[in-house]
């Protein structure tokens, strides 16, 4: 076995309560496409053809991000203080490699030196030798590959798509041998595995193509996807029991998601509704949205333990996916609220 069995999160963290408010998001997600080649049962893309289903109710077009819009985002990101953004991730409701512009977009982000890490989250099935070479040459630093099974039959069951499993493994082999600077993390959800024998087989099959590898627990990312609510339980991505009385969503204080049509969200989860947006980069700069009244009012509501008044947040437990005590904000909520209110008064 080559790969280290280790989950994909940063363990070297500062105490978040001490450094809020931040001058910039630590992590920025860019959703540069909504096309997807899969219809995974745990994702609302599985409902995209259902009339009045969760996907269609979002009223989102299935499209790629416009190149001019991407250039606007690129220029806006440069306005944040140097070295303040830690990681930029190409991810969202679609499969990023479906967009032929992806290697160019990655290279432009890397060349701008906006963040130390530039990451791609992909299912890997649209990769080929040419696209891999382009992505490697773009300067990408990290790649997360979400696998869905141990054979073509499991893929069809989970994703609704038949694949050539051996061809997929050959692609991963080529990627790993030619990855250069890219750190590769391969994961699978535990519900794709029947037992411990299959978990062992997963590690044996994929570890030779990764630097790190892990079996993640299935959680509900999209609150509107009612179909899986009876499947998920009270554990997070890493199988830990969530803290059920935890009130404050810590990631909202350091995340920014840029939607395909430039709606901006304070959360990395895909498929968020338009009313949840804290601004539009079509008419505002990302820096102004980050420091804007709508985002600050949202954060203050979280600190007042009012998360569930927002439909996209109501019932969500994904903010418990990292139980690092340095992210626990409940005990410091009043102190943080005063800092935010002070900042708001100064700016207005």
C-alpha positions as CSV (number, residue, x, y, z in Angstrom):
1,X,0.0,0.0,0.0
2,X,1.5,3.4,-1.1
3,X,-1.0,6.0,0.1
4,X,-1.4,7.3,3.6
5,X,-4.8,6.6,5.1
6,X,-5.7,10.1,6.3
7,X,-8.8,12.4,5.9
8,X,-8.5,15.5,3.8
9,X,-8.5,18.4,6.3
10,X,-5.9,20.7,7.7
11,X,-4.9,19.9,11.3
12,X,-2.7,23.0,11.7
13,X,-5.3,25.5,12.7
14,X,-5.4,28.7,14.6
15,X,-8.2,29.3,17.2
16,X,-10.8,30.8,14.9
17,X,-12.4,33.0,17.6
18,X,-9.2,34.9,18.1
19,X,-8.7,35.9,14.4
20,X,-12.3,36.8,13.4
21,X,-13.1,39.0,11.5
22,X,-10.9,37.8,8.7
23,X,-9.6,40.1,5.9
24,X,-10.4,37.4,3.3
25,X,-11.9,34.0,3.1
26,X,-9.4,31.2,3.9
27,X,-11.0,29.0,1.3
28,X,-12.7,30.0,-2.0
29,X,-14.8,27.5,-4.0
30,X,-15.3,28.3,-7.7
31,X,-18.2,26.6,-9.3
32,X,-17.2,27.0,-13.0
33,X,-19.7,24.5,-14.4
34,X,-23.0,22.9,-13.5
35,X,-22.7,20.1,-16.0
36,X,-22.2,16.6,-14.5
37,X,-21.7,13.2,-16.1
38,X,-23.2,11.4,-13.1
39,X,-26.5,11.3,-11.3
40,X,-25.3,10.1,-7.8
41,X,-28.2,9.1,-5.5
42,X,-26.9,11.4,-2.7
43,X,-26.8,14.5,-4.9
44,X,-29.7,16.5,-6.3
45,X,-28.2,16.0,-9.7
46,X,-29.9,12.7,-9.5
47,X,-33.2,14.7,-9.7
48,X,-32.2,17.0,-12.6
49,X,-34.7,15.4,-15.0
50,X,-37.6,15.3,-12.4
51,X,-40.2,17.9,-13.1
52,X,-40.5,20.1,-10.0
53,X,-37.8,18.0,-8.3
54,X,-35.1,19.6,-6.0
55,X,-32.8,20.4,-8.8
56,X,-35.3,22.1,-11.0
57,X,-36.7,24.1,-8.0
58,X,-33.3,25.8,-7.8
59,X,-34.0,27.4,-11.1
60,X,-30.4,27.0,-12.2
61,X,-29.3,26.7,-15.8
62,X,-26.9,23.8,-16.5
63,X,-24.1,25.8,-18.0
64,X,-20.4,26.6,-17.8
65,X,-19.1,29.8,-16.2
66,X,-18.7,32.5,-18.8
67,X,-15.0,33.3,-19.5
68,X,-15.6,37.0,-19.0
69,X,-17.2,36.2,-15.6
70,X,-14.2,34.1,-14.6
71,X,-11.9,37.0,-15.5
72,X,-14.0,39.3,-13.3
73,X,-13.6,36.8,-10.5
74,X,-9.9,36.5,-11.1
75,X,-9.4,40.3,-10.9
76,X,-11.6,40.5,-7.8
77,X,-9.6,37.9,-6.0
78,X,-6.4,39.9,-6.5
79,X,-8.0,42.7,-4.4
80,X,-7.8,40.7,-1.2
81,X,-4.7,41.2,0.9
82,X,-1.6,39.3,-0.3
83,X,-1.4,35.8,1.3
84,X,-4.7,36.1,3.0
85,X,-6.5,33.4,0.9
86,X,-5.1,30.0,1.7
87,X,-6.8,27.7,-0.8
88,X,-8.9,28.0,-4.0
89,X,-11.0,25.0,-4.9
90,X,-12.6,24.2,-8.3
91,X,-15.8,22.5,-7.1
92,X,-19.5,22.9,-7.1
93,X,-22.8,21.4,-8.3
94,X,-21.2,20.2,-11.6
95,X,-18.2,18.1,-12.5
96,X,-15.3,20.6,-13.0
97,X,-13.5,18.6,-15.7
98,X,-16.7,18.9,-17.9
99,X,-15.6,22.5,-18.7
100,X,-13.0,22.5,-21.4
101,X,-11.7,25.8,-20.0
102,X,-10.8,24.3,-16.7
103,X,-7.0,23.9,-17.3
104,X,-6.8,27.5,-18.5
105,X,-8.8,28.8,-15.5
106,X,-6.5,26.8,-13.1
107,X,-3.3,28.2,-14.7
108,X,-4.6,31.8,-14.5
109,X,-5.4,31.3,-10.8
110,X,-2.0,29.7,-10.2
111,X,0.0,32.3,-12.2
112,X,-1.7,35.1,-10.2
113,X,-0.3,33.6,-7.0
114,X,-3.6,34.3,-5.1
115,X,-3.4,31.2,-2.9
116,X,-0.8,28.7,-1.9
117,X,-3.0,25.8,-2.7
118,X,-5.2,25.4,-5.8
119,X,-7.3,22.3,-5.6
120,X,-9.7,20.4,-8.0
121,X,-12.5,18.1,-6.7
122,X,-13.5,15.6,-9.4
123,X,-15.0,12.2,-10.0
124,X,-12.2,11.6,-12.5
125,X,-14.2,9.8,-15.2
126,X,-13.7,12.6,-17.8
127,X,-10.0,12.6,-17.4
128,X,-7.8,11.4,-20.2
129,X,-4.1,11.7,-21.0
130,X,-4.4,15.0,-22.8
131,X,-6.5,16.6,-20.1
132,X,-4.3,15.2,-17.3
133,X,-1.2,16.7,-19.0
134,X,-3.0,20.1,-19.3
135,X,-4.0,20.1,-15.6
136,X,-0.5,19.1,-14.5
137,X,1.0,21.8,-16.6
138,X,-1.5,24.3,-15.2
139,X,0.3,24.2,-11.8
140,X,-2.6,22.6,-9.8
141,X,-1.3,21.6,-6.3
142,X,-4.0,19.3,-5.1
143,X,-6.6,16.9,-6.6
144,X,-9.4,15.2,-4.7
145,X,-10.9,12.2,-6.6
146,X,-14.3,11.0,-5.4
147,X,-14.7,7.3,-6.4
148,X,-18.1,5.6,-6.3
149,X,-17.5,1.9,-6.2
150,X,-15.2,-1.0,-6.8
151,X,-16.6,-2.1,-10.1
152,X,-18.7,-0.9,-13.0
153,X,-21.9,-2.5,-11.5
154,X,-21.5,-0.4,-8.3
155,X,-20.9,2.7,-10.3
156,X,-24.1,2.2,-12.3
157,X,-26.1,1.6,-9.0
158,X,-24.7,4.7,-7.3
159,X,-24.3,7.1,-10.3
160,X,-26.8,5.8,-12.8
161,X,-24.0,5.6,-15.4
162,X,-22.1,2.6,-16.9
163,X,-18.4,3.0,-16.9
164,X,-15.3,1.0,-18.1
165,X,-13.8,0.4,-14.6
166,X,-10.5,-1.0,-15.9
167,X,-10.1,2.0,-18.2
168,X,-10.7,4.3,-15.2
169,X,-8.0,2.5,-13.2
170,X,-5.6,2.9,-16.2
171,X,-6.4,6.7,-16.2
172,X,-5.6,6.9,-12.5
173,X,-2.4,5.1,-13.0
174,X,-1.3,7.5,-15.8
175,X,-2.4,10.5,-13.6
176,X,-0.4,9.3,-10.6
177,X,2.8,8.5,-12.6
178,X,2.7,12.0,-14.3
179,X,1.3,14.1,-11.4
180,X,4.5,16.0,-10.7
181,X,3.6,18.7,-8.1
182,X,0.0,17.5,-7.6
183,X,-0.9,15.8,-4.2
184,X,-3.7,13.3,-4.9
185,X,-6.4,12.3,-2.4
186,X,-8.8,9.5,-3.3
187,X,-12.0,8.9,-1.3
188,X,-15.2,6.9,-1.3
189,X,-18.4,7.1,0.7
190,X,-18.9,4.2,3.1
191,X,-22.4,3.5,1.7
192,X,-20.7,2.4,-1.5
193,X,-19.0,-0.4,0.4
194,X,-20.9,-3.5,1.7
195,X,-18.5,-4.6,4.4
196,X,-15.0,-4.5,5.9
197,X,-13.7,-6.8,3.1
198,X,-14.8,-4.3,0.5
199,X,-13.2,-1.5,2.5
200,X,-10.0,-3.4,2.4
201,X,-10.4,-4.0,-1.3
202,X,-10.9,-0.2,-1.8
203,X,-7.6,0.5,-0.1
204,X,-5.8,-2.2,-2.1
205,X,-7.3,-1.1,-5.4
206,X,-6.8,2.7,-5.2
207,X,-3.9,3.3,-2.8
208,X,-1.4,2.8,-5.5
209,X,-2.8,5.8,-7.3
210,X,-2.9,8.3,-4.4
211,X,-0.8,10.1,-1.8
212,X,-3.6,9.9,0.7
213,X,-6.8,7.9,0.8
214,X,-9.8,7.6,3.0
215,X,-13.4,6.1,3.4
216,X,-15.7,9.0,4.2
217,X,-19.1,8.7,5.9
218,X,-22.2,9.7,3.9
219,X,-23.7,12.9,5.0
220,X,-26.5,15.1,3.6
221,X,-25.0,18.1,1.9
222,X,-28.2,19.5,0.3
223,X,-31.1,20.1,2.7
224,X,-33.5,20.1,-0.2
225,X,-32.6,16.6,-1.2
226,X,-35.2,14.9,0.9
227,X,-34.6,11.4,-0.6
228,X,-31.6,10.6,1.5
229,X,-32.7,12.0,4.9
230,X,-33.6,8.5,6.1
231,X,-30.2,7.2,5.1
232,X,-27.9,9.5,6.9
233,X,-27.3,9.5,10.6
234,X,-25.7,11.7,13.3
235,X,-22.1,11.3,12.2
236,X,-19.8,13.6,10.2
237,X,-17.6,12.9,7.1
238,X,-15.1,11.1,9.3
239,X,-17.5,8.9,11.2
240,X,-17.4,11.0,14.4
241,X,-20.6,11.6,16.4
242,X,-21.6,15.3,15.8
243,X,-22.0,17.7,18.7
244,X,-25.8,18.0,18.6
245,X,-26.0,21.1,20.7
246,X,-23.4,23.0,18.7
247,X,-25.0,26.2,17.5
248,X,-22.5,28.3,15.5
249,X,-21.5,27.4,11.9
250,X,-17.7,28.1,11.9
251,X,-17.0,27.5,8.2
252,X,-19.3,30.5,7.3
253,X,-16.7,32.8,8.9
254,X,-13.9,31.6,6.5
255,X,-15.5,30.3,3.4
256,X,-16.7,31.9,0.1
257,X,-18.4,30.0,-2.7
258,X,-18.6,31.6,-6.1
259,X,-21.5,30.2,-8.1
260,X,-21.5,29.6,-11.8
261,X,-23.5,32.7,-12.5
262,X,-21.6,34.8,-9.9
263,X,-23.9,34.5,-6.9
264,X,-21.8,34.4,-3.8
265,X,-22.5,32.1,-0.8
266,X,-20.9,31.9,2.7
267,X,-20.8,28.1,2.5
268,X,-19.0,25.5,0.4
269,X,-22.0,23.1,0.0
270,X,-23.3,22.7,-3.6
271,X,-26.8,23.5,-4.7
272,X,-27.6,26.4,-2.5
273,X,-30.6,28.5,-3.3
274,X,-30.4,31.9,-4.9
275,X,-32.1,33.7,-2.0
276,X,-29.3,32.5,0.2
277,X,-26.8,34.5,-1.8
278,X,-24.9,37.3,0.1
279,X,-24.3,39.2,-3.2
280,X,-23.5,39.1,-6.9
281,X,-20.1,39.5,-8.3
282,X,-21.7,40.8,-11.5
283,X,-22.5,44.0,-9.8
284,X,-20.1,44.0,-6.7
285,X,-16.5,43.2,-6.0
286,X,-15.8,40.1,-3.9
287,X,-14.0,42.2,-1.4
288,X,-17.1,44.4,-1.0
289,X,-19.3,41.3,-0.6
290,X,-17.0,39.9,2.0
291,X,-17.1,43.0,4.0
292,X,-20.7,43.9,3.1
293,X,-23.7,44.4,5.3
294,X,-25.6,41.3,4.1
295,X,-22.7,38.9,5.0
296,X,-22.1,40.6,8.3
297,X,-25.8,40.4,9.2
298,X,-25.8,36.7,8.4
299,X,-22.7,36.1,10.6
300,X,-24.3,38.1,13.4
301,X,-27.5,35.9,13.2
302,X,-25.3,32.8,13.5
303,X,-23.7,34.2,16.6
304,X,-27.1,34.8,18.0
305,X,-27.8,31.1,17.5
306,X,-30.4,31.8,14.7
307,X,-29.0,29.5,12.0
308,X,-32.2,27.6,11.4
309,X,-34.1,30.7,10.4
310,X,-32.3,30.4,7.0
311,X,-33.9,27.7,4.9
312,X,-30.6,26.5,3.5
313,X,-29.2,26.2,7.0
314,X,-32.3,24.8,8.7
315,X,-31.4,21.3,9.9
316,X,-27.9,21.4,8.4
317,X,-25.2,19.6,10.4
318,X,-22.4,19.9,7.9
319,X,-20.7,22.6,9.9
320,X,-19.9,19.7,12.4
321,X,-17.9,17.9,9.8
322,X,-14.7,19.1,11.5
323,X,-14.8,18.8,15.2
324,X,-11.5,20.5,15.8
325,X,-12.0,22.5,19.1
326,X,-10.2,25.4,17.5
327,X,-13.3,25.9,15.3
328,X,-15.8,25.8,18.2
329,X,-17.3,29.3,18.4
330,X,-20.3,28.8,20.7
331,X,-18.6,29.9,23.9
332,X,-17.0,32.9,22.2
333,X,-20.1,34.0,20.3
334,X,-20.9,37.0,22.4
335,X,-17.3,38.3,22.2
336,X,-17.2,37.7,18.4
337,X,-20.5,39.5,17.9
338,X,-19.2,42.6,19.6
339,X,-16.1,42.6,17.4
340,X,-18.3,42.3,14.3
341,X,-20.7,45.0,15.5
342,X,-17.7,47.3,16.1
343,X,-16.4,46.6,12.6
344,X,-19.8,47.3,11.1
345,X,-20.2,50.6,12.9
346,X,-16.7,51.7,11.8
347,X,-17.5,50.8,8.1
348,X,-20.9,52.4,8.1
